[in-house]
Amino acid sequence: MKKLVACLSLFGLFLLAMPKDANAQCPMCKSSVESSISEGGKKGRGLNNGIIYLLIAPYFAVAGVGFLWYRNYRRKNVNIDIPDQKLNLN
C-alpha cells in the first residue's frame, strides 16, 4: 500500500511539474497554424489536441499490458489450500 501511495505521489508531482501548454509541431505546421490563428481560425488548438491524444495512446497501451501481466502473474502465484470440510446437512 505504501508503494502505491508513493507511486501516485510521484506521478502527481510529475503532473504538477509539466508545463500547461506544449508546442510540439514541425516548422511547417507551426507556420500554417500561426497564420491560421492570426486570421481568427482555431486550427492550432485542434492540432495541439490531436498531438496530445497521439502521445497519450502508447501510455494507455503500456499500462494495459502491464495490468494484464500483473494480473496473470498474481494468478499463477496464488496457493489455495482448502481443507476438506464435512457439511452437516441435518
TIDRENGU-617669 format. One line per field, with one value per atom (N, C-alpha, C, O): x, y, z; atom name; residue number from 0. Coordinates in pm, whole numbers. Example, Ala and Ser with C-alpha at 12.3 -4.5 7.8 and 13.67 -1.06 7.14 Angstrom:
<fises>
X = (1319:1230:1320:1424:1285:1367:1290:1341) .
Y = (-569:-450:-330:-332:-225:-106:3:114) .
Z = (780:780:780:846:708:714:787:804) .
atom = (N:CA:C:O:N:CA:C:O) .
n = (0:0:0:0:1:1:1:1) .
</fises>
This chain:
<fises>
X = (83:0:87:56:198:288:351:373:382:442:343:381:217:114:100:92:97:86:208:196:326:449:448:487:404:399:298:327:182:81:128:101:199:252:357:358:444:546:482:526:380:308:242:245:184:123:225:197:343:447:491:515:501:537:430:462:304:197:203:178:235:245:365:362:470:591:580:661:482:468:412:329:458:401:258:221:180:40:27:-53:104:98:224:334:206:320:311:205:421:428:515:636:455:528:485:412:532:491:614:712:606:714:706:602:814:813:704:644:679:576:438:357:411:281:266:160:375:369:338:257:403:376:234:170:185:47:-52:-150:-27:-117:-111:-213:10:22:-51:-114:-42:-113:-264:-340:-307:-450:-501:-610:-421:-462:-468:-558:-371:-371:-492:-535:-548:-668:-796:-905:-783:-900:-945:-1051:-867:-905:-869:-794:-923:-896:-826:-838:-754:-685:-573:-550:-508:-395:-436:-365:-547:-595:-626:-593:-690:-721:-596:-589:-498:-372:-299:-249:-294:-229:-302:-238:-435:-511:-486:-475:-478:-450:-315:-300:-216:-81:-83:-20:-154:-162:-229:-182:-338:-405:-314:-313:-236:-143:-32:18:8:112:60:136:-68:-125:-152:-145:-184:-222:-116:-155:13:110:116:140:93:93:-22:-4:-139:-251:-223:-259:-160:-128:-30:-49:74:172:108:136:22:-46:-137:-144:-207:-294:-215:-255:-104:-19:39:45:80:134:30:59:-93:-201:-230:-246:-237:-263:-149:-174:-26:88:80:102:51:43:-68:-49:-184:-296:-265:-296:-203:-168:-57:-57:38:146:92:135:-2:-63:-142:-141:-210:-294:-208:-252:-89:-2:54:77:76:139:41:82:-87:-186:-188:-202:-173:-174:-301:-317:-391:-519:-516:-508:-523:-530:-667:-690:-755:-888:-896:-889:-909:-918:-1051:-1153:-1048:-1171:-1262:-1225:-1380:-1476:-1600:-1647:-1650:-1772:-1889:-1890:-1987:-2102:-2210:-2239:-2269:-2381:-2509:-2545:-2576:-2700:-2821:-2918:-2820:-2935:-3035:-3139) .
Y = (-119:0:126:225:118:234:261:376:152:169:236:320:199:258:407:487:443:584:661:773:601:667:686:792:585:596:702:782:704:804:945:1040:958:1089:1136:1253:1046:1080:1118:1213:1044:1075:1213:1290:1244:1375:1488:1594:1465:1567:1590:1703:1482:1497:1574:1657:1549:1623:1771:1856:1804:1944:2013:2134:1937:1995:2016:2089:1955:1967:2104:2159:2159:2287:2269:2160:2374:2367:2364:2287:2444:2450:2389:2415:2306:2245:2276:2262:2317:2345:2238:2256:2129:2018:2001:1909:2092:2089:2109:2171:2057:2081:2227:2290:2281:2423:2458:2565:2367:2399:2400:2488:2304:2302:2425:2487:2459:2574:2702:2783:2723:2845:2846:2951:2729:2720:2752:2824:2700:2723:2869:2929:2926:3066:3159:3255:3130:3216:3197:3292:3074:3049:3121:3178:3117:3182:3333:3399:3388:3533:3580:3695:3487:3520:3487:3506:3438:3411:3266:3234:3177:3035:2961:3011:2841:2760:2630:2530:2631:2511:2470:2351:2565:2537:2460:2368:2494:2424:2278:2188:2256:2119:2038:1920:2101:2032:1995:1884:2087:2056:1946:1858:1948:1842:1707:1605:1705:1581:1525:1404:1611:1565:1507:1404:1572:1521:1384:1294:1367:1237:1130:1017:1162:1064:1029:916:1122:1093:1012:937:1025:954:807:723:774:638:532:428:552:450:428:316:531:515:425:340:442:355:211:118:193:58:-11:-127:60:3:-26:-129:63:41:-81:-159:-100:-216:-346:-442:-348:-469:-495:-610:-390:-407:-461:-546:-411:-460:-607:-686:-646:-787:-876:-985:-829:-908:-923:-1033:-817:-821:-916:-995:-907:-992:-1139:-1224:-1171:-1309:-1358:-1475:-1273:-1311:-1341:-1437:-1258:-1281:-1410:-1483:-1439:-1558:-1685:-1784:-1685:-1802:-1831:-1947:-1728:-1744:-1762:-1767:-1772:-1789:-1937:-2024:-1964:-2100:-2117:-2057:-2199:-2217:-2350:-2456:-2343:-2462:-2463:-2390:-2546:-2557:-2691:-2796:-2688:-2816:-2885:-2821:-3015:-3091:-3070:-3096:-3022:-2997:-3083:-3098:-3137:-3214:-3123:-3053:-3126:-3039:-3115:-3231:-3050:-3108:-3057:-2940:-3144:-3106:-3158:-3197:-3161:-3212:-3105:-3128) .
Z = (0:0:0:-65:75:80:-56:-94:-130:-263:-357:-439:-347:-432:-404:-496:-278:-240:-288:-337:-275:-319:-471:-520:-545:-691:-734:-824:-672:-706:-671:-744:-560:-522:-621:-659:-664:-762:-895:-960:-936:-1058:-1048:-1145:-934:-914:-922:-978:-866:-874:-1018:-1059:-1095:-1237:-1311:-1397:-1280:-1346:-1312:-1399:-1188:-1149:-1213:-1237:-1241:-1298:-1449:-1507:-1512:-1658:-1695:-1623:-1806:-1850:-1900:-1945:-1891:-1933:-2085:-2138:-2154:-2300:-2358:-2311:-2459:-2526:-2675:-2736:-2731:-2874:-2939:-2953:-2978:-3036:-3182:-3216:-3265:-3405:-3493:-3452:-3614:-3710:-3756:-3740:-3811:-3852:-3954:-3946:-4049:-4149:-4086:-4116:-3999:-3931:-3843:-3837:-3776:-3686:-3763:-3718:-3879:-3956:-4011:-4016:-4052:-4101:-3990:-4012:-3873:-3760:-3715:-3684:-3712:-3670:-3766:-3723:-3897:-3992:-3979:-3996:-3947:-3927:-3803:-3803:-3697:-3571:-3589:-3537:-3663:-3681:-3762:-3752:-3843:-3920:-3844:-3897:-3722:-3640:-3641:-3587:-3701:-3708:-3580:-3497:-3566:-3447:-3483:-3411:-3594:-3639:-3541:-3521:-3482:-3393:-3269:-3227:-3211:-3090:-3122:-3045:-3236:-3276:-3305:-3270:-3368:-3398:-3269:-3256:-3174:-3046:-2971:-2913:-2972:-2905:-2972:-2904:-3105:-3176:-3141:-3125:-3128:-3090:-2950:-2924:-2859:-2722:-2720:-2650:-2794:-2798:-2854:-2804:-2955:-3013:-2914:-2915:-2830:-2732:-2614:-2552:-2583:-2468:-2500:-2410:-2624:-2663:-2625:-2572:-2649:-2609:-2458:-2413:-2381:-2235:-2191:-2104:-2251:-2218:-2260:-2189:-2374:-2422:-2327:-2292:-2286:-2193:-2058:-1997:-2012:-1884:-1892:-1797:-2004:-2020:-2020:-1956:-2094:-2096:-1958:-1914:-1889:-1753:-1657:-1573:-1670:-1583:-1610:-1516:-1737:-1771:-1721:-1670:-1737:-1690:-1538:-1486:-1467:-1322:-1276:-1184:-1342:-1304:-1327:-1243:-1440:-1468:-1377:-1338:-1344:-1254:-1114:-1050:-1067:-935:-934:-835:-1043:-1050:-1044:-986:-1102:-1102:-964:-929:-884:-754:-639:-523:-669:-564:-526:-612:-399:-348:-266:-160:-316:-249:-174:-236:-44:40:107:203:57:114:185:121:316:387:358:332:364:344:463:578:435:540:517:404:624:615:648:749:561:583:658:628:755:828:763:777:695:626:698:632:828:905:926:989) .
atom = (N:CA:C:O:N:CA:C:O:N:CA:C:O:N:CA:C:O:N:CA:C:O:N:CA:C:O:N:CA:C:O:N:CA:C:O:N:CA:C:O:N:CA:C:O:N:CA:C:O:N:CA:C:O:N:CA:C:O:N:CA:C:O:N:CA:C:O:N:CA:C:O:N:CA:C:O:N:CA:C:O:N:CA:C:O:N:CA:C:O:N:CA:C:O:N:CA:C:O:N:CA:C:O:N:CA:C:O:N:CA:C:O:N:CA:C:O:N:CA:C:O:N:CA:C:O:N:CA:C:O:N:CA:C:O:N:CA:C:O:N:CA:C:O:N:CA:C:O:N:CA:C:O:N:CA:C:O:N:CA:C:O:N:CA:C:O:N:CA:C:O:N:CA:C:O:N:CA:C:O:N:CA:C:O:N:CA:C:O:N:CA:C:O:N:CA:C:O:N:CA:C:O:N:CA:C:O:N:CA:C:O:N:CA:C:O:N:CA:C:O:N:CA:C:O:N:CA:C:O:N:CA:C:O:N:CA:C:O:N:CA:C:O:N:CA:C:O:N:CA:C:O:N:CA:C:O:N:CA:C:O:N:CA:C:O:N:CA:C:O:N:CA:C:O:N:CA:C:O:N:CA:C:O:N:CA:C:O:N:CA:C:O:N:CA:C:O:N:CA:C:O:N:CA:C:O:N:CA:C:O:N:CA:C:O:N:CA:C:O:N:CA:C:O:N:CA:C:O:N:CA:C:O:N:CA:C:O:N:CA:C:O:N:CA:C:O:N:CA:C:O:N:CA:C:O:N:CA:C:O:N:CA:C:O:N:CA:C:O:N:CA:C:O:N:CA:C:O:N:CA:C:O:N:CA:C:O:N:CA:C:O:N:CA:C:O:N:CA:C:O:N:CA:C:O) .
n = (0:0:0:0:1:1:1:1:2:2:2:2:3:3:3:3:4:4:4:4:5:5:5:5:6:6:6:6:7:7:7:7:8:8:8:8:9:9:9:9:10:10:10:10:11:11:11:11:12:12:12:12:13:13:13:13:14:14:14:14:15:15:15:15:16:16:16:16:17:17:17:17:18:18:18:18:19:19:19:19:20:20:20:20:21:21:21:21:22:22:22:22:23:23:23:23:24:24:24:24:25:25:25:25:26:26:26:26:27:27:27:27:28:28:28:28:29:29:29:29:30:30:30:30:31:31:31:31:32:32:32:32:33:33:33:33:34:34:34:34:35:35:35:35:36:36:36:36:37:37:37:37:38:38:38:38:39:39:39:39:40:40:40:40:41:41:41:41:42:42:42:42:43:43:43:43:44:44:44:44:45:45:45:45:46:46:46:46:47:47:47:47:48:48:48:48:49:49:49:49:50:50:50:50:51:51:51:51:52:52:52:52:53:53:53:53:54:54:54:54:55:55:55:55:56:56:56:56:57:57:57:57:58:58:58:58:59:59:59:59:60:60:60:60:61:61:61:61:62:62:62:62:63:63:63:63:64:64:64:64:65:65:65:65:66:66:66:66:67:67:67:67:68:68:68:68:69:69:69:69:70:70:70:70:71:71:71:71:72:72:72:72:73:73:73:73:74:74:74:74:75:75:75:75:76:76:76:76:77:77:77:77:78:78:78:78:79:79:79:79:80:80:80:80:81:81:81:81:82:82:82:82:83:83:83:83:84:84:84:84:85:85:85:85:86:86:86:86:87:87:87:87:88:88:88:88:89:89:89:89) .
</fises>
